[in-house]
Amino acid sequence: MHRRMFFGVLIAGIAAPAFGAMAQERLERRESRLDAERCERLEHEEHELRERLEHEHDRADRERIEHRLNELRQERERCRR
């Protein structure tokens, strides 16, 4: 009977099972892919909001859209780091 060493990887405060460096690499690649997908969604949402802003005439709606655009720009700044 073979025994494997059991390692815990801390993810957002939760210990998750992993087996060595290969599991850590897979986890890092997955997190990187998820980050890239999130950044892509943010970019897409920002583009859509800019288009909506061009056609919006109501002042309150324009302010709401501009506020969300500022939030998106701040979130996307984290993507560039």
N, C-alpha and C positions, 0 to 999 in steps of 0.2 A: 504494500500500500504506500503510495507516494503522498507526501504532505507538501502543501504549498504554504508559503508565508502569506499571512493576511495583513494587509496594510489598510489603514483608513485614510481617506482623502477628505479634507474638510471643504465642504461646499455650502456656502451661505449658512454656516453654523450647524450643519448636519453632517455627521460622519457617514460617508458612503464607502462601501467596500470597493477595493481595487486590488489588482495583482501586479505590482511592479511598475516599472517605467513605461512599458507599452500602454498600460491602461491610462496612465497620466498623459501620455502623448495623445491618445484618442480623445480624452476629455478636453484637452487644450485645443485640438483641431475642431471639435464639435463646438466649443465655446466661441472660437474664432469665426466659424461658419455662421453661428447664430448672431454674433455681433454684426457681421457683414450683412446678413439678411435684414436685421433691424435697421441698420444705417440706410440700406436701400429703400426700405419702406418709408423711413423718415424723409428721404429725398423725394420720393414719389408724392407723399402727402404735402410737402412744401410746394412742389410744382403745382399740384391741384389747387392749393389755397391761393397761390399767386394768380392763377387764372380766374378763380372766383372773385378775387379782390378787384380785378380789372373791370368786372361787369356788375359789381355790387354798388348800389346807389344809396341804400339806407346807411346812415351814419353809424348807428349802433352795431349793425352787422359788420360794417367795415372795421370798426374798432375791435370787435371780437375776433375777426379774421387776422387782423394785424397782431393782436396779442398772441394768438396761437402761432403765427409765423415766427414771432420772436422766440417763443418757447422752442419751436422746432429748430431754429438756427442754433440756439444754445445746446440742444441735445446733439445736433450734428457736429458741433465743435468737438465734443467728446469722441466722436467717430474718427476724427482726423488725428487724434493723438496716438 
